Each structure stands twice: as C-alpha cells, then as structure tokens.
Amino acid sequence: MTENEAQQELAFIKKVMEDSRRIIAYDGKDFTFWGILVTVGMVLMYVNIVFQFHISSMVLWGSFIGTGWIFSIVRGFTHHRKQRVKTFASSVISSVWLSCGIVMTLIGFVLNPVGAIKGWAILPLIALVLGIGYFITSVIIPTRWIRYSAFGWWIGGILIAAYPGQYMSLAFAGMMICFQIIPGIILQRQYRNQFAEAPL
C-alpha cells in the first residue's frame, strides 16, 4: 500500500466517522430514564435498610430493572424504526450499552446470588462497567460531559468500594444524578439544538 493510498483510506474513515457523528441523532433519553429509575431505586433501598421494612432487594430491583429493560427494548424498536439512515456510530453505541446492560444485570442478579461476589461489591462493579460504557460513548459523541462521566464513575466506584456501608446507595444515587441524568439532559438539549435538523 502506497502512502497516497493510506492517506486516502484514512481520509475516508475520518469522513465516515464525521458523517456518523453528524446524523447519529442520539437524544439521551435512555440516559435520563435509567438515571431517574436507578436513583429512585437507590433511595428506596436506603429507606428500606434504615427503617427495616424487610422488602426483598431482589423483588425491589427486579421490578425496577425489569421496567428499565422493557423501556429500552420498546424504545429501541420504535426509535430505530424511525431512522431512515443507520450509521456505524449508532450501531456501536447501541451494542456498547446493550453489552454493558447485560453485564450489569448479571452482576446483580447472577454473580451475587451464586456467591461469586459479595453484596457490597455490586455497586462498585456496576460503576466500573458504566465508566467503560461512557468512555467508549465519548469517542463516538465528543461531548466533554460524557468523558467526565466515565472518570466520575471510575473514581466513584473506587471510593464506594473503599468505604462500604449503608450510605453506599445514597452515594450511588448522587453519582447517577451527576454522571447519568445530567449528561442525559445535556444530550437532549444538543439533540434539540443541533441533531433535530439533521436528516435521519
């Protein structure tokens, strides 16, 4: 391969990525919905522990995570069906968050019940997985809040692992607000201001 051919291929790849970013039309509603859902769940879990209501955590989170999965699946079908152009970037983002969602679900509903991890380790591990998802997403959607969120999740995951206790759920709720709900709102604003005019 000559130097000229290599430059042409790099230019083509760059153009494809730029086009994908321009028409990705990601509105951030999934971030916001999941952020609010998990934040409410974390607050309820804290109340459940402090006031000893003895509500099963599996029942509590089964209902919340089940609701989230139903929302994502339904929205995935309806949202992607409206897009006349499917981009490589949007496929990458969908695949990244689908895989992260599966891993986080397995951490909470499989690894802990079978005894592979302790209950207090669920939230730190999920935070680390979320950091991976946000970091990859920040490459596709170059928004600084998304990149900041990745490092926020990693640092927060280490901190709550180092200081486990009954306040972990409240700390995680705060992380959800800062590193998921706020980025989701920012993406929604960007979508309305810029992406809404792009052809889908």
mmCIF file of the C-alpha atoms, coordinates in Angstrom:
data_MODEL
# 
_entry.id   MODEL 
# 
loop_
_atom_site.group_PDB 
_atom_site.id 
_atom_site.type_symbol 
_atom_site.label_atom_id 
_atom_site.label_alt_id 
_atom_site.label_comp_id 
_atom_site.label_asym_id 
_atom_site.label_entity_id 
_atom_site.label_seq_id 
_atom_site.pdbx_PDB_ins_code 
_atom_site.Cartn_x 
_atom_site.Cartn_y 
_atom_site.Cartn_z 
_atom_site.occupancy 
_atom_site.B_iso_or_equiv 
_atom_site.pdbx_formal_charge 
_atom_site.auth_seq_id 
_atom_site.auth_comp_id 
_atom_site.auth_asym_id 
_atom_site.auth_atom_id 
_atom_site.pdbx_PDB_model_num 
ATOM 1   C CA . MET A 1 1   ? 0.000   0.000   0.000  1.00 0.00 ? 1   MET A CA 1 
ATOM 2   C CA . THR A 1 2   ? 1.425   3.341   -1.058 1.00 0.00 ? 2   THR A CA 1 
ATOM 3   C CA . GLU A 1 3   ? 1.490   6.416   1.153  1.00 0.00 ? 3   GLU A CA 1 
ATOM 4   C CA . ASN A 1 4   ? -1.115  8.092   -1.039 1.00 0.00 ? 4   ASN A CA 1 
ATOM 5   C CA . GLU A 1 5   ? -3.496  5.117   -0.755 1.00 0.00 ? 5   GLU A CA 1 
ATOM 6   C CA . ALA A 1 6   ? -3.051  5.057   3.022  1.00 0.00 ? 6   ALA A CA 1 
ATOM 7   C CA . GLN A 1 7   ? -3.891  8.749   3.261  1.00 0.00 ? 7   GLN A CA 1 
ATOM 8   C CA . GLN A 1 8   ? -6.976  8.258   1.091  1.00 0.00 ? 8   GLN A CA 1 
ATOM 9   C CA . GLU A 1 9   ? -8.184  5.410   3.314  1.00 0.00 ? 9   GLU A CA 1 
ATOM 10  C CA . LEU A 1 10  ? -7.618  7.462   6.463  1.00 0.00 ? 10  LEU A CA 1 
ATOM 11  C CA . ALA A 1 11  ? -9.498  10.376  4.912  1.00 0.00 ? 11  ALA A CA 1 
ATOM 12  C CA . PHE A 1 12  ? -12.378 8.058   4.020  1.00 0.00 ? 12  PHE A CA 1 
ATOM 13  C CA . ILE A 1 13  ? -12.544 6.609   7.533  1.00 0.00 ? 13  ILE A CA 1 
ATOM 14  C CA . LYS A 1 14  ? -12.486 10.117  9.002  1.00 0.00 ? 14  LYS A CA 1 
ATOM 15  C CA . LYS A 1 15  ? -15.319 11.184  6.700  1.00 0.00 ? 15  LYS A CA 1 
ATOM 16  C CA . VAL A 1 16  ? -17.416 8.147   7.670  1.00 0.00 ? 16  VAL A CA 1 
ATOM 17  C CA . MET A 1 17  ? -16.949 8.887   11.366 1.00 0.00 ? 17  MET A CA 1 
ATOM 18  C CA . GLU A 1 18  ? -17.774 12.570  10.904 1.00 0.00 ? 18  GLU A CA 1 
ATOM 19  C CA . ASP A 1 19  ? -20.907 11.723  8.916  1.00 0.00 ? 19  ASP A CA 1 
ATOM 20  C CA . SER A 1 20  ? -21.950 9.203   11.564 1.00 0.00 ? 20  SER A CA 1 
ATOM 21  C CA . ARG A 1 21  ? -21.485 11.752  14.325 1.00 0.00 ? 21  ARG A CA 1 
ATOM 22  C CA . ARG A 1 22  ? -23.451 14.327  12.381 1.00 0.00 ? 22  ARG A CA 1 
ATOM 23  C CA . ILE A 1 23  ? -26.507 12.120  11.824 1.00 0.00 ? 23  ILE A CA 1 
ATOM 24  C CA . ILE A 1 24  ? -26.358 9.927   14.884 1.00 0.00 ? 24  ILE A CA 1 
ATOM 25  C CA . ALA A 1 25  ? -29.327 11.789  16.383 1.00 0.00 ? 25  ALA A CA 1 
ATOM 26  C CA . TYR A 1 26  ? -28.864 10.397  19.879 1.00 0.00 ? 26  TYR A CA 1 
ATOM 27  C CA . ASP A 1 27  ? -31.249 12.233  22.181 1.00 0.00 ? 27  ASP A CA 1 
ATOM 28  C CA . GLY A 1 28  ? -30.039 10.942  25.562 1.00 0.00 ? 28  GLY A CA 1 
ATOM 29  C CA . LYS A 1 29  ? -33.494 9.891   26.783 1.00 0.00 ? 29  LYS A CA 1 
ATOM 30  C CA . ASP A 1 30  ? -32.211 6.436   27.732 1.00 0.00 ? 30  ASP A CA 1 
ATOM 31  C CA . PHE A 1 31  ? -29.576 8.004   29.980 1.00 0.00 ? 31  PHE A CA 1 
ATOM 32  C CA . THR A 1 32  ? -32.146 10.198  31.696 1.00 0.00 ? 32  THR A CA 1 
ATOM 33  C CA . PHE A 1 33  ? -34.777 7.482   32.117 1.00 0.00 ? 33  PHE A CA 1 
ATOM 34  C CA . TRP A 1 34  ? -32.363 4.906   33.534 1.00 0.00 ? 34  TRP A CA 1 
ATOM 35  C CA . GLY A 1 35  ? -30.744 7.557   35.736 1.00 0.00 ? 35  GLY A CA 1 
ATOM 36  C CA . ILE A 1 36  ? -34.045 8.577   37.310 1.00 0.00 ? 36  ILE A CA 1 
ATOM 37  C CA . LEU A 1 37  ? -35.154 4.955   37.642 1.00 0.00 ? 37  LEU A CA 1 
ATOM 38  C CA . VAL A 1 38  ? -31.976 3.835   39.427 1.00 0.00 ? 38  VAL A CA 1 
ATOM 39  C CA . THR A 1 39  ? -31.826 6.968   41.590 1.00 0.00 ? 39  THR A CA 1 
ATOM 40  C CA . VAL A 1 40  ? -35.363 6.323   42.891 1.00 0.00 ? 40  VAL A CA 1 
ATOM 41  C CA . GLY A 1 41  ? -34.437 2.676   43.453 1.00 0.00 ? 41  GLY A CA 1 
ATOM 42  C CA . MET A 1 42  ? -31.324 3.599   45.422 1.00 0.00 ? 42  MET A CA 1 
ATOM 43  C CA . VAL A 1 43  ? -33.245 5.987   47.672 1.00 0.00 ? 43  VAL A CA 1 
ATOM 44  C CA . LEU A 1 44  ? -35.911 3.338   48.303 1.00 0.00 ? 44  LEU A CA 1 
ATOM 45  C CA . MET A 1 45  ? -33.215 0.771   49.095 1.00 0.00 ? 45  MET A CA 1 
ATOM 46  C CA . TYR A 1 46  ? -31.664 3.147   51.630 1.00 0.00 ? 46  TYR A CA 1 
ATOM 47  C CA . VAL A 1 47  ? -35.069 3.763   53.243 1.00 0.00 ? 47  VAL A CA 1 
ATOM 48  C CA . ASN A 1 48  ? -35.694 0.008   53.252 1.00 0.00 ? 48  ASN A CA 1 
ATOM 49  C CA . ILE A 1 49  ? -32.423 -0.621  55.100 1.00 0.00 ? 49  ILE A CA 1 
ATOM 50  C CA . VAL A 1 50  ? -32.655 2.251   57.591 1.00 0.00 ? 50  VAL A CA 1 
ATOM 51  C CA . PHE A 1 51  ? -36.311 1.707   58.552 1.00 0.00 ? 51  PHE A CA 1 
ATOM 52  C CA . GLN A 1 52  ? -36.056 -2.089  58.247 1.00 0.00 ? 52  GLN A CA 1 
ATOM 53  C CA . PHE A 1 53  ? -39.079 -2.632  56.024 1.00 0.00 ? 53  PHE A CA 1 
ATOM 54  C CA . HIS A 1 54  ? -37.570 -6.010  55.054 1.00 0.00 ? 54  HIS A CA 1 
ATOM 55  C CA . ILE A 1 55  ? -38.522 -5.670  51.410 1.00 0.00 ? 55  ILE A CA 1 
ATOM 56  C CA . SER A 1 56  ? -36.543 -8.145  49.325 1.00 0.00 ? 56  SER A CA 1 
ATOM 57  C CA . SER A 1 57  ? -33.825 -6.386  47.349 1.00 0.00 ? 57  SER A CA 1 
ATOM 58  C CA . MET A 1 58  ? -34.318 -8.927  44.548 1.00 0.00 ? 58  MET A CA 1 
ATOM 59  C CA . VAL A 1 59  ? -38.002 -8.009  44.325 1.00 0.00 ? 59  VAL A CA 1 
ATOM 60  C CA . LEU A 1 60  ? -37.249 -4.284  44.519 1.00 0.00 ? 60  LEU A CA 1 
ATOM 61  C CA . TRP A 1 61  ? -34.551 -4.311  41.866 1.00 0.00 ? 61  TRP A CA 1 
ATOM 62  C CA . GLY A 1 62  ? -36.273 -6.961  39.781 1.00 0.00 ? 62  GLY A CA 1 
ATOM 63  C CA . SER A 1 63  ? -39.201 -4.598  39.274 1.00 0.00 ? 63  SER A CA 1 
ATOM 64  C CA . PHE A 1 64  ? -37.018 -1.551  38.595 1.00 0.00 ? 64  PHE A CA 1 
ATOM 65  C CA . ILE A 1 65  ? -34.536 -3.219  36.257 1.00 0.00 ? 65  ILE A CA 1 
ATOM 66  C CA . GLY A 1 66  ? -37.334 -5.115  34.535 1.00 0.00 ? 66  GLY A CA 1 
ATOM 67  C CA . THR A 1 67  ? -39.109 -1.812  33.884 1.00 0.00 ? 67  THR A CA 1 
ATOM 68  C CA . GLY A 1 68  ? -35.893 -0.344  32.504 1.00 0.00 ? 68  GLY A CA 1 
ATOM 69  C CA . TRP A 1 69  ? -35.307 -3.263  30.143 1.00 0.00 ? 69  TRP A CA 1 
ATOM 70  C CA . ILE A 1 70  ? -38.880 -3.093  28.848 1.00 0.00 ? 70  ILE A CA 1 
ATOM 71  C CA . PHE A 1 71  ? -38.468 0.646   28.221 1.00 0.00 ? 71  PHE A CA 1 
ATOM 72  C CA . SER A 1 72  ? -35.167 0.172   26.398 1.00 0.00 ? 72  SER A CA 1 
ATOM 73  C CA . ILE A 1 73  ? -36.417 -2.687  24.237 1.00 0.00 ? 73  ILE A CA 1 
ATOM 74  C CA . VAL A 1 74  ? -39.626 -0.909  23.229 1.00 0.00 ? 74  VAL A CA 1 
ATOM 75  C CA . ARG A 1 75  ? -37.800 2.364   22.636 1.00 0.00 ? 75  ARG A CA 1 
ATOM 76  C CA . GLY A 1 76  ? -35.091 0.579   20.679 1.00 0.00 ? 76  GLY A CA 1 
ATOM 77  C CA . PHE A 1 77  ? -37.612 -0.817  18.219 1.00 0.00 ? 77  PHE A CA 1 
ATOM 78  C CA . THR A 1 78  ? -39.651 2.377   17.872 1.00 0.00 ? 78  THR A CA 1 
ATOM 79  C CA . HIS A 1 79  ? -36.726 4.819   17.796 1.00 0.00 ? 79  HIS A CA 1 
ATOM 80  C CA . HIS A 1 80  ? -34.568 2.898   15.326 1.00 0.00 ? 80  HIS A CA 1 
ATOM 81  C CA . ARG A 1 81  ? -37.531 2.207   13.088 1.00 0.00 ? 81  ARG A CA 1 
ATOM 82  C CA . LYS A 1 82  ? -37.933 5.966   12.580 1.00 0.00 ? 82  LYS A CA 1 
ATOM 83  C CA . GLN A 1 83  ? -34.336 6.320   11.407 1.00 0.00 ? 83  GLN A CA 1 
ATOM 84  C CA . ARG A 1 84  ? -34.115 6.111   7.643  1.00 0.00 ? 84  ARG A CA 1 
ATOM 85  C CA . VAL A 1 85  ? -30.305 6.009   7.779  1.00 0.00 ? 85  VAL A CA 1 
ATOM 86  C CA . LYS A 1 86  ? -28.485 3.533   10.018 1.00 0.00 ? 86  LYS A CA 1 
ATOM 87  C CA . THR A 1 87  ? -24.972 4.659   10.906 1.00 0.00 ? 87  THR A CA 1 
ATOM 88  C CA . PHE A 1 88  ? -21.991 2.693   12.132 1.00 0.00 ? 88  PHE A CA 1 
ATOM 89  C CA . ALA A 1 89  ? -21.687 5.036   15.112 1.00 0.00 ? 89  ALA A CA 1 
ATOM 90  C CA . SER A 1 90  ? -25.262 4.461   16.266 1.00 0.00 ? 90  SER A CA 1 
ATOM 91  C CA . SER A 1 91  ? -24.758 0.697   15.960 1.00 0.00 ? 91  SER A CA 1 
ATOM 92  C CA . VAL A 1 92  ? -21.631 0.919   18.107 1.00 0.00 ? 92  VAL A CA 1 
ATOM 93  C CA . ILE A 1 93  ? -23.397 2.909   20.811 1.00 0.00 ? 93  ILE A CA 1 
ATOM 94  C CA . SER A 1 94  ? -26.347 0.501   20.862 1.00 0.00 ? 94  SER A CA 1 
ATOM 95  C CA . SER A 1 95  ? -24.017 -2.504  21.075 1.00 0.00 ? 95  SER A CA 1 
ATOM 96  C CA . VAL A 1 96  ? -21.881 -0.958  23.816 1.00 0.00 ? 96  VAL A CA 1 
ATOM 97  C CA . TRP A 1 97  ? -24.831 -0.153  26.086 1.00 0.00 ? 97  TRP A CA 1 
ATOM 98  C CA . LEU A 1 98  ? -26.598 -3.433  25.376 1.00 0.00 ? 98  LEU A CA 1 
ATOM 99  C CA . SER A 1 99  ? -23.487 -5.350  26.406 1.00 0.00 ? 99  SER A CA 1 
ATOM 100 C CA . CYS A 1 100 ? -22.951 -3.123  29.471 1.00 0.00 ? 100 CYS A CA 1 
ATOM 101 C CA . GLY A 1 101 ? -26.591 -3.593  30.471 1.00 0.00 ? 101 GLY A CA 1 
ATOM 102 C CA . ILE A 1 102 ? -26.301 -7.355  30.199 1.00 0.00 ? 102 ILE A CA 1 
ATOM 103 C CA . VAL A 1 103 ? -23.104 -7.410  32.273 1.00 0.00 ? 103 VAL A CA 1 
ATOM 104 C CA . MET A 1 104 ? -24.580 -5.159  34.988 1.00 0.00 ? 104 MET A CA 1 
ATOM 105 C CA . THR A 1 105 ? -27.719 -7.296  35.145 1.00 0.00 ? 105 THR A CA 1 
ATOM 106 C CA . LEU A 1 106 ? -25.587 -10.433 35.518 1.00 0.00 ? 106 LEU A CA 1 
ATOM 107 C CA . ILE A 1 107 ? -23.547 -8.799  38.286 1.00 0.00 ? 107 ILE A CA 1 
ATOM 108 C CA . GLY A 1 108 ? -26.633 -8.013  40.345 1.00 0.00 ? 108 GLY A CA 1 
ATOM 109 C CA . PHE A 1 109 ? -28.893 -10.961 39.592 1.00 0.00 ? 109 PHE A CA 1 
ATOM 110 C CA . VAL A 1 110 ? -26.474 -13.835 38.958 1.00 0.00 ? 110 VAL A CA 1 
ATOM 111 C CA . LEU A 1 111 ? -22.977 -13.285 40.378 1.00 0.00 ? 111 LEU A CA 1 
ATOM 112 C CA . ASN A 1 112 ? -24.199 -12.128 43.775 1.00 0.00 ? 112 ASN A CA 1 
ATOM 113 C CA . PRO A 1 113 ? -26.876 -14.832 44.335 1.00 0.00 ? 113 PRO A CA 1 
ATOM 114 C CA . VAL A 1 114 ? -24.442 -17.626 43.400 1.00 0.00 ? 114 VAL A CA 1 
ATOM 115 C CA . GLY A 1 115 ? -21.887 -16.230 45.850 1.00 0.00 ? 115 GLY A CA 1 
ATOM 116 C CA . ALA A 1 116 ? -19.279 -15.148 43.300 1.00 0.00 ? 116 ALA A CA 1 
ATOM 117 C CA . ILE A 1 117 ? -19.257 -11.615 44.730 1.00 0.00 ? 117 ILE A CA 1 
ATOM 118 C CA . LYS A 1 118 ? -20.374 -10.006 47.983 1.00 0.00 ? 118 LYS A CA 1 
ATOM 119 C CA . GLY A 1 119 ? -23.463 -7.816  48.079 1.00 0.00 ? 119 GLY A CA 1 
ATOM 120 C CA . TRP A 1 120 ? -21.445 -4.667  48.854 1.00 0.00 ? 120 TRP A CA 1 
ATOM 121 C CA . ALA A 1 121 ? -19.371 -5.223  45.679 1.00 0.00 ? 121 ALA A CA 1 
ATOM 122 C CA . ILE A 1 122 ? -22.348 -4.912  43.307 1.00 0.00 ? 122 ILE A CA 1 
ATOM 123 C CA . LEU A 1 123 ? -22.434 -1.116  43.153 1.00 0.00 ? 123 LEU A CA 1 
ATOM 124 C CA . PRO A 1 124 ? -18.654 -0.589  42.713 1.00 0.00 ? 124 PRO A CA 1 
ATOM 125 C CA . LEU A 1 125 ? -18.559 -3.158  39.900 1.00 0.00 ? 125 LEU A CA 1 
ATOM 126 C CA . ILE A 1 126 ? -21.557 -1.615  38.168 1.00 0.00 ? 126 ILE A CA 1 
ATOM 127 C CA . ALA A 1 127 ? -19.919 1.817   38.459 1.00 0.00 ? 127 ALA A CA 1 
ATOM 128 C CA . LEU A 1 128 ? -16.779 0.497   36.751 1.00 0.00 ? 128 LEU A CA 1 
ATOM 129 C CA . VAL A 1 129 ? -18.844 -1.019  33.933 1.00 0.00 ? 129 VAL A CA 1 
ATOM 130 C CA . LEU A 1 130 ? -20.729 2.269   33.482 1.00 0.00 ? 130 LEU A CA 1 
ATOM 131 C CA . GLY A 1 131 ? -17.382 4.046   33.198 1.00 0.00 ? 131 GLY A CA 1 
ATOM 132 C CA . ILE A 1 132 ? -16.439 1.783   30.296 1.00 0.00 ? 132 ILE A CA 1 
ATOM 133 C CA . GLY A 1 133 ? -19.737 2.498   28.547 1.00 0.00 ? 133 GLY A CA 1 
ATOM 134 C CA . TYR A 1 134 ? -19.378 6.242   28.945 1.00 0.00 ? 134 TYR A CA 1 
ATOM 135 C CA . PHE A 1 135 ? -15.743 6.283   27.852 1.00 0.00 ? 135 PHE A CA 1 
ATOM 136 C CA . ILE A 1 136 ? -16.497 4.438   24.602 1.00 0.00 ? 136 ILE A CA 1 
ATOM 137 C CA . THR A 1 137 ? -19.565 6.623   24.014 1.00 0.00 ? 137 THR A CA 1 
ATOM 138 C CA . SER A 1 138 ? -17.437 9.757   24.446 1.00 0.00 ? 138 SER A CA 1 
ATOM 139 C CA . VAL A 1 139 ? -15.347 8.665   21.452 1.00 0.00 ? 139 VAL A CA 1 
ATOM 140 C CA . ILE A 1 140 ? -18.452 8.482   19.248 1.00 0.00 ? 140 ILE A CA 1 
ATOM 141 C CA . ILE A 1 141 ? -20.210 11.526  20.720 1.00 0.00 ? 141 ILE A CA 1 
ATOM 142 C CA . PRO A 1 142 ? -17.434 14.001  21.585 1.00 0.00 ? 142 PRO A CA 1 
ATOM 143 C CA . THR A 1 143 ? -19.195 15.713  24.479 1.00 0.00 ? 143 THR A CA 1 
ATOM 144 C CA . ARG A 1 144 ? -16.988 16.556  27.448 1.00 0.00 ? 144 ARG A CA 1 
ATOM 145 C CA . TRP A 1 145 ? -19.710 15.726  29.990 1.00 0.00 ? 145 TRP A CA 1 
ATOM 146 C CA . ILE A 1 146 ? -19.772 12.145  28.715 1.00 0.00 ? 146 ILE A CA 1 
ATOM 147 C CA . ARG A 1 147 ? -15.989 11.847  29.051 1.00 0.00 ? 147 ARG A CA 1 
ATOM 148 C CA . TYR A 1 148 ? -16.128 13.429  32.521 1.00 0.00 ? 148 TYR A CA 1 
ATOM 149 C CA . SER A 1 149 ? -18.848 10.939  33.478 1.00 0.00 ? 149 SER A CA 1 
ATOM 150 C CA . ALA A 1 150 ? -16.584 7.999   32.616 1.00 0.00 ? 150 ALA A CA 1 
ATOM 151 C CA . PHE A 1 151 ? -13.885 9.183   35.021 1.00 0.00 ? 151 PHE A CA 1 
ATOM 152 C CA . GLY A 1 152 ? -16.556 10.084  37.572 1.00 0.00 ? 152 GLY A CA 1 
ATOM 153 C CA . TRP A 1 153 ? -17.901 6.543   37.545 1.00 0.00 ? 153 TRP A CA 1 
ATOM 154 C CA . TRP A 1 154 ? -14.438 5.016   37.868 1.00 0.00 ? 154 TRP A CA 1 
ATOM 155 C CA . ILE A 1 155 ? -13.367 7.293   40.720 1.00 0.00 ? 155 ILE A CA 1 
ATOM 156 C CA . GLY A 1 156 ? -16.748 6.941   42.437 1.00 0.00 ? 156 GLY A CA 1 
ATOM 157 C CA . GLY A 1 157 ? -16.639 3.166   42.072 1.00 0.00 ? 157 GLY A CA 1 
ATOM 158 C CA . ILE A 1 158 ? -13.261 3.026   43.805 1.00 0.00 ? 158 ILE A CA 1 
ATOM 159 C CA . LEU A 1 159 ? -14.414 5.314   46.612 1.00 0.00 ? 159 LEU A CA 1 
ATOM 160 C CA . ILE A 1 160 ? -17.607 3.416   47.437 1.00 0.00 ? 160 ILE A CA 1 
ATOM 161 C CA . ALA A 1 161 ? -15.630 0.164   47.309 1.00 0.00 ? 161 ALA A CA 1 
ATOM 162 C CA . ALA A 1 162 ? -13.116 1.596   49.768 1.00 0.00 ? 162 ALA A CA 1 
ATOM 163 C CA . TYR A 1 163 ? -15.828 2.855   52.147 1.00 0.00 ? 163 TYR A CA 1 
ATOM 164 C CA . PRO A 1 164 ? -18.754 0.397   52.005 1.00 0.00 ? 164 PRO A CA 1 
ATOM 165 C CA . GLY A 1 165 ? -21.746 0.891   54.252 1.00 0.00 ? 165 GLY A CA 1 
ATOM 166 C CA . GLN A 1 166 ? -25.418 1.776   54.378 1.00 0.00 ? 166 GLN A CA 1 
ATOM 167 C CA . TYR A 1 167 ? -24.752 5.119   52.682 1.00 0.00 ? 167 TYR A CA 1 
ATOM 168 C CA . MET A 1 168 ? -23.457 3.445   49.516 1.00 0.00 ? 168 MET A CA 1 
ATOM 169 C CA . SER A 1 169 ? -26.894 3.552   47.920 1.00 0.00 ? 169 SER A CA 1 
ATOM 170 C CA . LEU A 1 170 ? -27.210 7.308   48.549 1.00 0.00 ? 170 LEU A CA 1 
ATOM 171 C CA . ALA A 1 171 ? -23.710 7.890   47.197 1.00 0.00 ? 171 ALA A CA 1 
ATOM 172 C CA . PHE A 1 172 ? -24.581 5.870   44.102 1.00 0.00 ? 172 PHE A CA 1 
ATOM 173 C CA . ALA A 1 173 ? -27.795 7.882   43.704 1.00 0.00 ? 173 ALA A CA 1 
ATOM 174 C CA . GLY A 1 174 ? -25.719 11.061  43.764 1.00 0.00 ? 174 GLY A CA 1 
ATOM 175 C CA . MET A 1 175 ? -23.395 9.605   41.143 1.00 0.00 ? 175 MET A CA 1 
ATOM 176 C CA . MET A 1 176 ? -26.414 8.775   38.995 1.00 0.00 ? 176 MET A CA 1 
ATOM 177 C CA . ILE A 1 177 ? -27.598 12.367  39.147 1.00 0.00 ? 177 ILE A CA 1 
ATOM 178 C CA . CYS A 1 178 ? -24.158 13.813  38.323 1.00 0.00 ? 178 CYS A CA 1 
ATOM 179 C CA . PHE A 1 179 ? -22.869 11.258  35.835 1.00 0.00 ? 179 PHE A CA 1 
ATOM 180 C CA . GLN A 1 180 ? -26.009 9.987   34.123 1.00 0.00 ? 180 GLN A CA 1 
ATOM 181 C CA . ILE A 1 181 ? -29.035 12.248  34.480 1.00 0.00 ? 181 ILE A CA 1 
ATOM 182 C CA . ILE A 1 182 ? -27.125 15.491  33.834 1.00 0.00 ? 182 ILE A CA 1 
ATOM 183 C CA . PRO A 1 183 ? -25.297 14.109  30.750 1.00 0.00 ? 183 PRO A CA 1 
ATOM 184 C CA . GLY A 1 184 ? -28.642 12.785  29.510 1.00 0.00 ? 184 GLY A CA 1 
ATOM 185 C CA . ILE A 1 185 ? -30.228 16.226  29.838 1.00 0.00 ? 185 ILE A CA 1 
ATOM 186 C CA . ILE A 1 186 ? -27.243 17.802  28.051 1.00 0.00 ? 186 ILE A CA 1 
ATOM 187 C CA . LEU A 1 187 ? -27.579 15.310  25.186 1.00 0.00 ? 187 LEU A CA 1 
ATOM 188 C CA . GLN A 1 188 ? -31.287 16.067  24.911 1.00 0.00 ? 188 GLN A CA 1 
ATOM 189 C CA . ARG A 1 189 ? -30.536 19.775  24.605 1.00 0.00 ? 189 ARG A CA 1 
ATOM 190 C CA . GLN A 1 190 ? -27.876 19.130  21.980 1.00 0.00 ? 190 GLN A CA 1 
ATOM 191 C CA . TYR A 1 191 ? -30.302 16.936  20.090 1.00 0.00 ? 191 TYR A CA 1 
ATOM 192 C CA . ARG A 1 192 ? -32.948 19.628  20.037 1.00 0.00 ? 192 ARG A CA 1 
ATOM 193 C CA . ASN A 1 193 ? -30.481 22.357  19.077 1.00 0.00 ? 193 ASN A CA 1 
ATOM 194 C CA . GLN A 1 194 ? -28.385 20.521  16.508 1.00 0.00 ? 194 GLN A CA 1 
ATOM 195 C CA . PHE A 1 195 ? -29.326 16.937  15.664 1.00 0.00 ? 195 PHE A CA 1 
ATOM 196 C CA . ALA A 1 196 ? -33.032 17.602  15.180 1.00 0.00 ? 196 ALA A CA 1 
ATOM 197 C CA . GLU A 1 197 ? -32.237 19.376  11.925 1.00 0.00 ? 197 GLU A CA 1 
ATOM 198 C CA . ALA A 1 198 ? -30.028 16.568  10.619 1.00 0.00 ? 198 ALA A CA 1 
ATOM 199 C CA . PRO A 1 199 ? -31.582 14.053  8.179  1.00 0.00 ? 199 PRO A CA 1 
ATOM 200 C CA . LEU A 1 200 ? -32.448 10.714  9.798  1.00 0.00 ? 200 LEU A CA 1 
# 
